[in-house]
Amino acid sequence: MEDPYKILGVSKNASDDDIKKAYRELAKKLHPDLNPSDKGAEERFKEVSGAFDILGKPEKRAQFDRGEIDASGAERPEHRYYKEYAGADGARQYQSDASFEDLGGVFSDLFGHGQAGRPRQFKMRGGDIRYHLAVDFLDAVTGATKRVTLHDGSTIDVKVPEGVKDHQTIRLAAKGQPGVGGGPPGDAFIEIDVRAHPIFRREADDIVVDLPITIDEAILGAKVDVPTIDKRVRMTIPKGSSSDQTLRLKGKGVKNSTTGRKGDQRCILKIVLPKEIDGELESSMEKWRETHAYNPREKMGGGQ
């Protein structure tokens, strides 16, 4: 994967705001909804989303800058091993940085042989391994199956549950390091990194969308098509709507894994004026102001 800084077209010294601005501009330009038949734009959109997944999170950006993760977000798995022995006060565990191949010598030094020269039996659970898995926003919301390459080179299909949250961990039992002396294998823990979406954002179980509307739709009311995580739906804009007014689509949010209920989608209205104000609109507004002027800021108070 190409350097994420190059993909977003920013320098390594770019501020967080500059990175966010570059991502939003590219994401809006390349989004599949706006380029339904352009495979190239779709691939570029995925690259841009992947780059922002790295640079848009300060911790991951720092890891990339230090060389701890690559441009895809993959990192070298953590290998943790434990040597266990029985002491006078019961079993104890100590973490060791020794490699797997070195453990045999360590155990020999620790345990030696039992009575009559027979080797003592020793069993140890294998170490746990942690991975990071980046998933698209919609895959996290609706659920998906992703193929993960494990530390030994094998692959496994991991079910990403519907409604999984950013940084939530999935446990894969017995998929960690092999045990020693017939001991059970460790587990694999996969931390989910949810990529940002150019349109949707999540708050608890609700999906939040900034919905642009025209000045006439705000004044006169209208029926408009609104994107949701499933499909577009028809929604009524009430007559006399204002910017930042919130309209709610019941049950169009994220499914809660505990209750089984879905949250809502909240659409925050944003009145957008036309790029050019023509004479007719300007004239009508001037006439309207002469007889209907009002001050929406009169209750703000403040200094002189």
N, C-alpha and C positions, 0 to 999 in steps of 0.2 A: 504494500500500500504506500502511496506517495506521502511525503512529509505533510502533516496536517496544516502546518503554517502555510505551505505553498497552496494547498487545496483551498483554503479560505482567503488566500491572497493577503496575508498580514505578516508583519515582521515578528521576530522572536521577542521583541520588546513591546509588542502591542498590549494595550490595557485590556482588562476584562470587557469593558464596554465596547472597545473597538472590535474585539472578537465576536461579541454578541451581535453587533450591528452588521458585520460582514456576513455572518451566518444567516441572519434574517433576510438580508437582501438576496443572497444566493438561493436560499430555501424557497422564497416566494417566486423567484424566477424559474426555478427548476422543478417545482412541486408537480408530481404526476397528475394531479387534478387539472392543472393548467396545461399539461403536455401529454394528453392521454395516449397518443400514438408515437411518441418520441422515446425510443428505448435509450438513446444516448443521454437524454435529459434525466431519465429515471436512474441510470447508473451514476451520473454526476450527483444527483440528489442523495443517493446512498453514500457516496464518497464524502459529500459535504456534511451529512448527518454524522458519519463516523468520525470525521475530523473534529466536529464540534463536541462530540461525546468525550474526546480527549481534552481539548483545549477549553471547553466551557465549564469544566469542573476544576477549580484551583488545585486540588490534591492530585488529580490525575495528570494535570498539566505539569506539575512539579515532578511527578514520577517520570513522565516522558522526557522532560528536560534533563533529568539526571541519568537517563538511559536505563531506567528500571523496567519500563514497558516499551513495546515497539509501537509503530503507527497504527496497528490494529487494536491496541489495548492489551495485547497478550503479554504476560509476564512469566518469568521462570518460576515454576511451582516451588512452594516452600516445602522442604523435606525435613520433617521432624521425627527424630527417633528417640526412644526411651529405653534405658536399661533398668531392669527391675530386679531387686533382690530382697530376700526375707531377712529382716533384722530381728533383734530381740524384742522390739516393740511392734512387730508386724511388718506388712509389706510397705515399701517406700518406692517412690518413682523419682527419677532424675532425668532431666532433659539433657541430651547429648548432641553435639554437632558432628559426631563421627559419621563417616559415610557408612552405607550398608555393608560394604565389603570389609570394613574394619571391625564390625561388631563381633565377628567370630573370635578375634584375638582378645577383645575386651572381655567377652564372656569367659574365655578360657582363663584369663588372669583372675577374674572375679570368683569363679566357681570351682575351678580345678576339677578334682575327681572326688567321688564319694567313697564309701566304705568298700574295701576289697578291690579298690582300683576302678570301680565302675563309674562311668561318667554320670554326673547328676543331670537329671532331666530339667530342661529350662524352656519355658514357653513365654513368648512376649507378643503382645498385640502390635500390629503394624502401625506406623505413624499415619496421622491424618494429612491430607493435602488440600490446599485451598486454590480455587481458580476464580477468575473473573469472566463473566459472560455478558457481552453487550447485546442488548435486544432493542428493536425498534419500539417506539411508544405504543403503537397499535397492537403489536404482538404481546406486549406486557398487559395491555388492557383486555384483550380478547382471548389470550392464551395461544400457545404455539408449541411446536416441537423443534428443538435445535440439536444439531449434532456437535458433540464436544470431543476433542482429542485429549485423551488422558495422558498421564506422565509416561506410561509404557508404550505409547504409540497407538494403542487401541482406540477405537471410537465407540461412543455410546450416544443414543438418542435421548435427550433430556426433555421431559415435559415441563414447559414453562406454564405454571397454572394461571388461569384467568384471574386478572386483577392483581398480579404480583407487583410489589412496590420496589422502588429504587433502593438498592443496597440490601434487599431481602435475600436470605440465604436458603439454598436448596441443598438438602443432605442426600448424598448417594451412599447408602450403606454398603460397606465392604468393598468400596472402589478406591481405597487408599493404598498405602504401601503394604506389601505382603507381611504376614506375621513371621516370627522366628520360632523354630522348634515346634511347629504345628500350631502356633498361636493364631488367633483370628486376624484377618486383615483390618487395616484402619478404614476410615471413611473418607469420602471426598466431599468437600463443601464448596458449592458454587455460588458466589456472590453475584447478584444480578445488577447490572448497570443499565438503567433505562435511558435511551437516547431522547433528547428533547424533540418536540414536534413543532413545526412552524405555525400551526393553527391551534391545536389543543394543548391545554395544560391541566394538570390534575390537582385537586384540592380535596384531600380525604377521599371520599367515594364519588365526588362530583367532578364532572368535566366542565372546564371554563373556556369560553370562546369570546373573543372580541368580535362583534358583528357590525360591520360597516353598513350604514343605511344613508340614503339620500335625504336632502332637506325636505323634499316633497313627501317622502315616505314617513318622515317624522311628523310632519304637520297633518297630512291627510290620512295617515294610516295605510297599511298595505299588507299583502300576503307575499312572503318571500321564502325562497328555498334556503335551508340552513344545513350545513354539513354536520353530521354526528359521527360517532365512532363506528356506526353500522352502515348508515346510508343517509342520503339527504331527505329531510322532512320539510313539510310546509308549515310555516309558522306565521301567526298574525301579529303585525306590528300595530299596537293601538294608536288611534288618532291622538296627536299631541304628545308624542314620546320625546324624551330628552336624552342627551348623551349621558352615559354611565347608568342609565336605567337598566335594571336586570330583568330579563324574561326567563322563565324556567320551563324546560322540557322534562316532564316527569318520566323517571325510569330510563333516561337516556345516558346515565352515567356508568360507573364501574360496579361490577357485581362484588358484593362483600362476601369474602370466603367463609365468614362465620355465620352471618344471618341469611345469606343467600339472596338478600335484597339488593337491588340496583340503586345507585345514587341518581342524581338528576344532572342534566346539562344546563348550566347557567350561561345565558347569552347576554353579554354586556354591550349595550347599544353604543355605537360611535357614529355620530353624524359627520358625514364627509361631504364637503362642498365640491362642486365641479371644479376642474382644473382652471377653467376660464369663466369668469363672471361676465355674462353678456349684458348688453344694454337693457334688455327686457326685464331680466331678473333684478338688476340694479335699480331700475326705475320703479318697479313694483314694491321693492323693499323701502325705497325712499318715501313713497306715498303711504305705505303701511306705517312707517315710523312716525309720520306727522300726526296720526290720529290714534295710534295704539302703543306708543312708547312705554316701556316698563324697565325697571331696574332690578335684575335678579341678584344683585350684590348688596342690596340695601340692608340686609340683616347681618352682614359680615362684621360691621362695626370696625374697630381698629383705631389707629391714631388719626391725628388731624390731617 
